């Protein structure tokens, strides 16, 4: 399938807290940063929906209700260059730890409600009662969240196949120190190293809950050209593991995936910077620092955006990487406060 041409941009006005902003979607790695409640998730939901549905600018408004599951989100969207084509796009939301445990229960409850509604209709109950019942089955999740629910619920079918990127799944499982699998009933299981016992996902570690969906994606359905979107990849990860996942995403980019992520992690940003700087390093230096060639990033593949003050600011990506000003400022303030407290309490006596 033909992919988007260079310079492909998505411009928005009045998207949640975002009054105006634009994203260049031609980059292979796109990083969203900024404080909470600045519109990063709204933008991610919009991008996901446009890629998933496929459309031109004239049909965007028809799809907004489906994308956001709300009549309150009505941005003005402008697409420059080619219209969106349907893509294989996968979204891993920040809610993934809960969804991995509860997806089946949520969908079972929806099915039970629908069954109850059908009985009420057949019994010719009053219209008001039926309307109230219908409200309980109206979609209340953005399209990206709903699709992840379906992804987890369909694991019994998805895991029948094996992708060409099982090595990525293996890398994550090395981090997890165990194996992720799916039972005959479609439930996620985790087998720790040096154990034969398969644990239910709800009694596995938070790390397993956070990354199990990504393991199953890479092992069973990943294909070159896929778009991977992940909200807060650092979720429940120790800093050491954040660095490992960062390198994995860089490898995926170099293998032909598009990766769009939103992060608050200084560790992830700094590791991306290391991978960008290593593009100028010799092989000997790269090996000395403990990096593989497959994870080295070309700065030209990377786009970064800072969400703040009701807008989206492009972040310069140079040969030394990028800087997220709010993260660096917070770290500097904390370091100064720590130093001042230490000298006031321990050196002034």
One Martini backbone bead per residue (centre of mass of N, CA, C, O) as a GRO file, in nm:
protein
  349
    1UNK     BB    1   0.097   0.035   0.021
    2UNK     BB    2   0.073   0.358   0.003
    3UNK     BB    3   0.241   0.616   0.142
    4UNK     BB    4   0.317   0.895   0.281
    5UNK     BB    5   0.429   1.193   0.211
    6UNK     BB    6   0.629   1.431   0.235
    7UNK     BB    7   0.483   1.679   0.444
    8UNK     BB    8   0.270   1.555   0.615
    9UNK     BB    9  -0.019   1.725   0.751
   10UNK     BB   10  -0.175   1.814   1.071
   11UNK     BB   11  -0.443   2.036   1.136
   12UNK     BB   12  -0.565   2.220   1.430
   13UNK     BB   13  -0.876   2.330   1.591
   14UNK     BB   14  -1.025   2.292   1.881
   15UNK     BB   15  -0.867   2.053   2.057
   16UNK     BB   16  -0.966   2.103   2.323
   17UNK     BB   17  -0.691   2.279   2.447
   18UNK     BB   18  -0.637   2.315   2.145
   19UNK     BB   19  -0.633   2.585   1.935
   20UNK     BB   20  -0.345   2.528   1.788
   21UNK     BB   21  -0.198   2.294   1.539
   22UNK     BB   22   0.086   2.080   1.422
   23UNK     BB   23   0.168   1.775   1.230
   24UNK     BB   24   0.436   1.578   1.114
   25UNK     BB   25   0.373   1.253   0.957
   26UNK     BB   26   0.654   1.167   0.805
   27UNK     BB   27   0.769   1.058   1.046
   28UNK     BB   28   0.882   0.766   1.216
   29UNK     BB   29   0.930   0.943   1.482
   30UNK     BB   30   0.694   1.047   1.738
   31UNK     BB   31   0.696   1.306   1.993
   32UNK     BB   32   0.520   1.358   2.292
   33UNK     BB   33   0.503   1.654   2.501
   34UNK     BB   34   0.405   1.743   2.834
   35UNK     BB   35   0.178   1.825   3.026
   36UNK     BB   36  -0.101   1.782   3.163
   37UNK     BB   37  -0.381   1.869   2.987
   38UNK     BB   38  -0.271   1.944   2.658
   39UNK     BB   39  -0.378   1.716   2.420
   40UNK     BB   40  -0.230   1.446   2.348
   41UNK     BB   41  -0.462   1.238   2.343
   42UNK     BB   42  -0.641   1.373   2.136
   43UNK     BB   43  -0.435   1.361   1.907
   44UNK     BB   44  -0.399   1.056   1.909
   45UNK     BB   45  -0.693   0.982   1.850
   46UNK     BB   46  -0.708   1.126   1.579
   47UNK     BB   47  -0.481   0.984   1.431
   48UNK     BB   48  -0.589   0.703   1.462
   49UNK     BB   49  -0.865   0.742   1.322
   50UNK     BB   50  -0.756   0.834   1.045
   51UNK     BB   51  -0.588   0.583   0.987
   52UNK     BB   52  -0.811   0.367   1.025
   53UNK     BB   53  -1.032   0.481   0.827
   54UNK     BB   54  -0.987   0.675   0.612
   55UNK     BB   55  -0.946   1.004   0.464
   56UNK     BB   56  -1.064   1.310   0.394
   57UNK     BB   57  -1.130   1.629   0.482
   58UNK     BB   58  -1.449   1.616   0.415
   59UNK     BB   59  -1.490   1.349   0.633
   60UNK     BB   60  -1.412   1.415   0.927
   61UNK     BB   61  -1.675   1.506   1.075
   62UNK     BB   62  -1.815   1.223   1.052
   63UNK     BB   63  -1.580   1.080   1.249
   64UNK     BB   64  -1.560   1.216   1.535
   65UNK     BB   65  -1.765   1.051   1.699
   66UNK     BB   66  -1.614   0.782   1.664
   67UNK     BB   67  -1.335   0.869   1.779
   68UNK     BB   68  -1.457   1.012   2.069
   69UNK     BB   69  -1.747   0.954   2.180
   70UNK     BB   70  -1.829   1.273   2.127
   71UNK     BB   71  -1.996   1.593   2.092
   72UNK     BB   72  -1.764   1.785   2.231
   73UNK     BB   73  -1.566   1.702   1.989
   74UNK     BB   74  -1.498   1.980   1.741
   75UNK     BB   75  -1.277   2.004   1.532
   76UNK     BB   76  -1.057   2.159   1.311
   77UNK     BB   77  -0.954   1.997   1.008
   78UNK     BB   78  -0.631   1.982   0.834
   79UNK     BB   79  -0.514   1.844   0.523
   80UNK     BB   80  -0.198   1.811   0.392
   81UNK     BB   81  -0.196   1.670   0.104
   82UNK     BB   82  -0.265   1.365   0.144
   83UNK     BB   83  -0.484   1.151   0.216
   84UNK     BB   84  -0.595   0.922   0.414
   85UNK     BB   85  -0.505   0.592   0.461
   86UNK     BB   86  -0.546   0.288   0.535
   87UNK     BB   87  -0.417   0.134   0.830
   88UNK     BB   88  -0.201  -0.040   1.038
   89UNK     BB   89  -0.314   0.035   1.364
   90UNK     BB   90  -0.173   0.061   1.705
   91UNK     BB   91  -0.305   0.099   2.038
   92UNK     BB   92  -0.140   0.188   2.359
   93UNK     BB   93  -0.273   0.263   2.638
   94UNK     BB   94  -0.264   0.373   2.964
   95UNK     BB   95  -0.509   0.154   3.024
   96UNK     BB   96  -0.381  -0.136   2.970
   97UNK     BB   97  -0.364  -0.271   3.251
   98UNK     BB   98  -0.675  -0.293   3.283
   99UNK     BB   99  -0.761  -0.415   3.010
  100UNK     BB  100  -0.600  -0.684   3.031
  101UNK     BB  101  -0.806  -0.775   3.268
  102UNK     BB  102  -1.119  -0.643   3.169
  103UNK     BB  103  -1.225  -0.680   2.876
  104UNK     BB  104  -1.422  -0.921   2.899
  105UNK     BB  105  -1.611  -0.799   3.113
  106UNK     BB  106  -1.701  -0.554   2.952
  107UNK     BB  107  -1.822  -0.713   2.703
  108UNK     BB  108  -2.017  -0.887   2.866
  109UNK     BB  109  -2.186  -0.653   2.976
  110UNK     BB  110  -2.278  -0.547   2.703
  111UNK     BB  111  -2.419  -0.808   2.614
  112UNK     BB  112  -2.619  -0.821   2.851
  113UNK     BB  113  -2.756  -0.550   2.792
  114UNK     BB  114  -2.853  -0.620   2.507
  115UNK     BB  115  -3.025  -0.861   2.591
  116UNK     BB  116  -3.211  -0.701   2.780
  117UNK     BB  117  -3.317  -0.510   2.563
  118UNK     BB  118  -3.451  -0.720   2.378
  119UNK     BB  119  -3.662  -0.808   2.591
  120UNK     BB  120  -3.799  -0.531   2.621
  121UNK     BB  121  -3.892  -0.505   2.331
  122UNK     BB  122  -4.060  -0.771   2.324
  123UNK     BB  123  -4.232  -0.666   2.583
  124UNK     BB  124  -4.320  -0.370   2.537
  125UNK     BB  125  -4.194  -0.148   2.671
  126UNK     BB  126  -4.138   0.150   2.752
  127UNK     BB  127  -3.957   0.395   2.604
  128UNK     BB  128  -3.796   0.504   2.847
  129UNK     BB  129  -3.665   0.235   2.928
  130UNK     BB  130  -3.523   0.182   2.659
  131UNK     BB  131  -3.350   0.439   2.647
  132UNK     BB  132  -3.191   0.383   2.907
  133UNK     BB  133  -3.066   0.120   2.798
  134UNK     BB  134  -2.918   0.235   2.551
  135UNK     BB  135  -2.717   0.415   2.713
  136UNK     BB  136  -2.549   0.154   2.815
  137UNK     BB  137  -2.441   0.085   2.491
  138UNK     BB  138  -2.306   0.328   2.431
  139UNK     BB  139  -2.026   0.446   2.332
  140UNK     BB  140  -1.747   0.553   2.576
  141UNK     BB  141  -1.508   0.520   2.374
  142UNK     BB  142  -1.258   0.569   2.210
  143UNK     BB  143  -1.148   0.409   1.940
  144UNK     BB  144  -0.870   0.326   2.059
  145UNK     BB  145  -0.985   0.184   2.311
  146UNK     BB  146  -1.182  -0.010   2.179
  147UNK     BB  147  -0.968  -0.161   2.005
  148UNK     BB  148  -0.809  -0.271   2.247
  149UNK     BB  149  -1.034  -0.437   2.359
  150UNK     BB  150  -1.057  -0.619   2.106
  151UNK     BB  151  -0.769  -0.722   2.101
  152UNK     BB  152  -0.787  -0.873   2.374
  153UNK     BB  153  -1.049  -1.039   2.303
  154UNK     BB  154  -0.891  -1.169   2.025
  155UNK     BB  155  -0.643  -1.353   2.105
  156UNK     BB  156  -0.736  -1.639   2.019
  157UNK     BB  157  -0.691  -1.555   1.710
  158UNK     BB  158  -0.422  -1.398   1.685
  159UNK     BB  159  -0.231  -1.645   1.806
  160UNK     BB  160  -0.227  -1.834   1.541
  161UNK     BB  161  -0.003  -1.648   1.460
  162UNK     BB  162   0.320  -1.547   1.311
  163UNK     BB  163   0.561  -1.328   1.300
  164UNK     BB  164   0.870  -1.149   1.198
  165UNK     BB  165   0.891  -1.019   1.525
  166UNK     BB  166   0.980  -1.214   1.769
  167UNK     BB  167   1.239  -1.072   1.874
  168UNK     BB  168   1.090  -0.843   2.018
  169UNK     BB  169   0.937  -1.021   2.214
  170UNK     BB  170   1.189  -1.147   2.343
  171UNK     BB  171   1.305  -0.884   2.462
  172UNK     BB  172   1.070  -0.826   2.653
  173UNK     BB  173   1.081  -1.101   2.806
  174UNK     BB  174   1.358  -1.051   2.927
  175UNK     BB  175   1.258  -0.816   3.098
  176UNK     BB  176   1.022  -0.992   3.241
  177UNK     BB  177   1.116  -1.281   3.314
  178UNK     BB  178   0.929  -1.422   3.082
  179UNK     BB  179   0.615  -1.560   2.958
  180UNK     BB  180   0.378  -1.487   2.711
  181UNK     BB  181   0.034  -1.595   2.695
  182UNK     BB  182  -0.250  -1.790   2.563
  183UNK     BB  183  -0.529  -1.927   2.619
  184UNK     BB  184  -0.797  -2.111   2.505
  185UNK     BB  185  -0.978  -1.849   2.623
  186UNK     BB  186  -0.797  -1.572   2.583
  187UNK     BB  187  -0.597  -1.555   2.820
  188UNK     BB  188  -0.358  -1.403   2.997
  189UNK     BB  189  -0.026  -1.526   3.050
  190UNK     BB  190   0.241  -1.596   3.304
  191UNK     BB  191   0.584  -1.723   3.289
  192UNK     BB  192   0.823  -1.757   3.486
  193UNK     BB  193   1.123  -1.805   3.546
  194UNK     BB  194   1.174  -2.119   3.663
  195UNK     BB  195   0.873  -2.197   3.562
  196UNK     BB  196   0.546  -2.376   3.505
  197UNK     BB  197   0.362  -2.150   3.602
  198UNK     BB  198   0.062  -2.000   3.512
  199UNK     BB  199  -0.030  -1.672   3.530
  200UNK     BB  200  -0.243  -1.452   3.589
  201UNK     BB  201  -0.257  -1.124   3.513
  202UNK     BB  202  -0.365  -1.016   3.801
  203UNK     BB  203  -0.088  -1.165   3.945
  204UNK     BB  204   0.095  -0.993   3.801
  205UNK     BB  205   0.293  -0.765   3.724
  206UNK     BB  206   0.293  -0.440   3.618
  207UNK     BB  207   0.489  -0.492   3.387
  208UNK     BB  208   0.322  -0.711   3.245
  209UNK     BB  209   0.064  -0.546   3.204
  210UNK     BB  210   0.205  -0.323   3.024
  211UNK     BB  211   0.363  -0.538   2.795
  212UNK     BB  212   0.191  -0.780   2.685
  213UNK     BB  213   0.059  -0.656   2.431
  214UNK     BB  214   0.329  -0.606   2.282
  215UNK     BB  215   0.421  -0.894   2.267
  216UNK     BB  216   0.173  -1.003   2.103
  217UNK     BB  217   0.207  -0.824   1.864
  218UNK     BB  218   0.500  -0.907   1.774
  219UNK     BB  219   0.442  -1.224   1.762
  220UNK     BB  220   0.155  -1.216   1.565
  221UNK     BB  221   0.101  -0.912   1.380
  222UNK     BB  222   0.345  -0.783   1.287
  223UNK     BB  223   0.426  -0.525   1.037
  224UNK     BB  224   0.560  -0.376   0.801
  225UNK     BB  225   0.419  -0.040   0.830
  226UNK     BB  226   0.324  -0.006   1.091
  227UNK     BB  227   0.139   0.162   1.347
  228UNK     BB  228   0.267   0.275   1.661
  229UNK     BB  229   0.082   0.352   1.958
  230UNK     BB  230   0.203   0.507   2.272
  231UNK     BB  231   0.113   0.556   2.607
  232UNK     BB  232   0.338   0.562   2.823
  233UNK     BB  233   0.595   0.348   2.814
  234UNK     BB  234   0.685   0.394   3.130
  235UNK     BB  235   0.478   0.224   3.253
  236UNK     BB  236   0.603   0.059   3.534
  237UNK     BB  237   0.907   0.141   3.474
  238UNK     BB  238   1.213   0.110   3.517
  239UNK     BB  239   1.473   0.283   3.400
  240UNK     BB  240   1.615   0.040   3.268
  241UNK     BB  241   1.358  -0.044   3.100
  242UNK     BB  242   1.322   0.218   2.943
  243UNK     BB  243   1.578   0.184   2.772
  244UNK     BB  244   1.502  -0.079   2.632
  245UNK     BB  245   1.239   0.024   2.496
  246UNK     BB  246   1.368   0.252   2.336
  247UNK     BB  247   1.544   0.068   2.158
  248UNK     BB  248   1.312  -0.092   2.037
  249UNK     BB  249   1.178   0.145   1.886
  250UNK     BB  250   1.421   0.210   1.710
  251UNK     BB  251   1.428  -0.061   1.567
  252UNK     BB  252   1.146  -0.043   1.446
  253UNK     BB  253   1.199   0.202   1.272
  254UNK     BB  254   1.439   0.058   1.110
  255UNK     BB  255   1.213  -0.172   1.007
  256UNK     BB  256   0.937   0.019   0.919
  257UNK     BB  257   0.812   0.164   1.148
  258UNK     BB  258   0.569   0.358   1.309
  259UNK     BB  259   0.624   0.587   1.590
  260UNK     BB  260   0.391   0.694   1.848
  261UNK     BB  261   0.464   0.899   2.138
  262UNK     BB  262   0.396   0.951   2.491
  263UNK     BB  263   0.595   1.150   2.731
  264UNK     BB  264   0.757   1.200   3.079
  265UNK     BB  265   1.047   1.081   3.022
  266UNK     BB  266   1.382   1.140   3.066
  267UNK     BB  267   1.501   0.867   2.990
  268UNK     BB  268   1.384   0.843   2.704
  269UNK     BB  269   1.496   1.104   2.585
  270UNK     BB  270   1.799   1.048   2.644
  271UNK     BB  271   1.813   0.785   2.478
  272UNK     BB  272   1.742   0.906   2.209
  273UNK     BB  273   1.984   1.095   2.207
  274UNK     BB  274   2.198   0.876   2.202
  275UNK     BB  275   2.102   0.744   1.933
  276UNK     BB  276   2.153   1.001   1.765
  277UNK     BB  277   2.456   1.051   1.830
  278UNK     BB  278   2.556   0.765   1.723
  279UNK     BB  279   2.536   0.840   1.415
  280UNK     BB  280   2.837   0.990   1.451
  281UNK     BB  281   2.969   0.737   1.535
  282UNK     BB  282   3.162   0.489   1.576
  283UNK     BB  283   3.166   0.157   1.604
  284UNK     BB  284   3.359   0.148   1.845
  285UNK     BB  285   3.201   0.343   2.026
  286UNK     BB  286   2.933   0.197   2.028
  287UNK     BB  287   3.040  -0.064   2.154
  288UNK     BB  288   3.160   0.061   2.412
  289UNK     BB  289   2.857   0.168   2.500
  290UNK     BB  290   2.646  -0.081   2.428
  291UNK     BB  291   2.549  -0.066   2.120
  292UNK     BB  292   2.347  -0.127   1.858
  293UNK     BB  293   2.301  -0.055   1.527
  294UNK     BB  294   1.977  -0.093   1.511
  295UNK     BB  295   1.931   0.168   1.729
  296UNK     BB  296   2.021   0.382   1.550
  297UNK     BB  297   1.952   0.731   1.486
  298UNK     BB  298   1.804   0.940   1.261
  299UNK     BB  299   1.712   1.263   1.287
  300UNK     BB  300   1.522   1.265   1.024
  301UNK     BB  301   1.305   1.057   1.169
  302UNK     BB  302   1.249   1.288   1.385
  303UNK     BB  303   0.969   1.399   1.583
  304UNK     BB  304   0.874   1.687   1.794
  305UNK     BB  305   0.632   1.779   2.065
  306UNK     BB  306   0.494   2.065   2.242
  307UNK     BB  307   0.246   2.086   2.494
  308UNK     BB  308   0.131   2.429   2.521
  309UNK     BB  309  -0.061   2.699   2.550
  310UNK     BB  310  -0.278   2.587   2.334
  311UNK     BB  311  -0.038   2.433   2.182
  312UNK     BB  312   0.203   2.331   1.918
  313UNK     BB  313   0.549   2.270   1.947
  314UNK     BB  314   0.821   2.244   1.785
  315UNK     BB  315   1.105   2.033   1.815
  316UNK     BB  316   1.426   2.031   1.795
  317UNK     BB  317   1.627   1.807   1.589
  318UNK     BB  318   1.942   1.713   1.638
  319UNK     BB  319   2.254   1.554   1.658
  320UNK     BB  320   2.184   1.569   1.994
  321UNK     BB  321   1.872   1.603   1.979
  322UNK     BB  322   1.649   1.680   2.254
  323UNK     BB  323   1.438   1.923   2.436
  324UNK     BB  324   1.253   1.927   2.746
  325UNK     BB  325   1.188   2.195   2.933
  326UNK     BB  326   1.010   2.095   3.173
  327UNK     BB  327   1.187   1.861   3.262
  328UNK     BB  328   1.453   2.017   3.309
  329UNK     BB  329   1.340   2.222   3.509
  330UNK     BB  330   1.247   2.024   3.727
  331UNK     BB  331   1.524   1.898   3.779
  332UNK     BB  332   1.672   2.160   3.857
  333UNK     BB  333   1.491   2.237   4.094
  334UNK     BB  334   1.532   1.979   4.257
  335UNK     BB  335   1.838   1.995   4.285
  336UNK     BB  336   1.845   2.270   4.428
  337UNK     BB  337   1.669   2.192   4.668
  338UNK     BB  338   1.845   1.963   4.773
  339UNK     BB  339   2.098   2.135   4.819
  340UNK     BB  340   1.971   2.341   5.013
  341UNK     BB  341   1.879   2.143   5.230
  342UNK     BB  342   2.148   2.020   5.297
  343UNK     BB  343   2.300   2.283   5.381
  344UNK     BB  344   2.092   2.375   5.595
  345UNK     BB  345   2.094   2.102   5.774
  346UNK     BB  346   2.421   1.993   5.760
  347UNK     BB  347   2.617   2.269   5.726
  348UNK     BB  348   2.498   2.490   5.951
  349UNK     BB  349   2.596   2.337   6.235
   0.00000   0.00000   0.00000
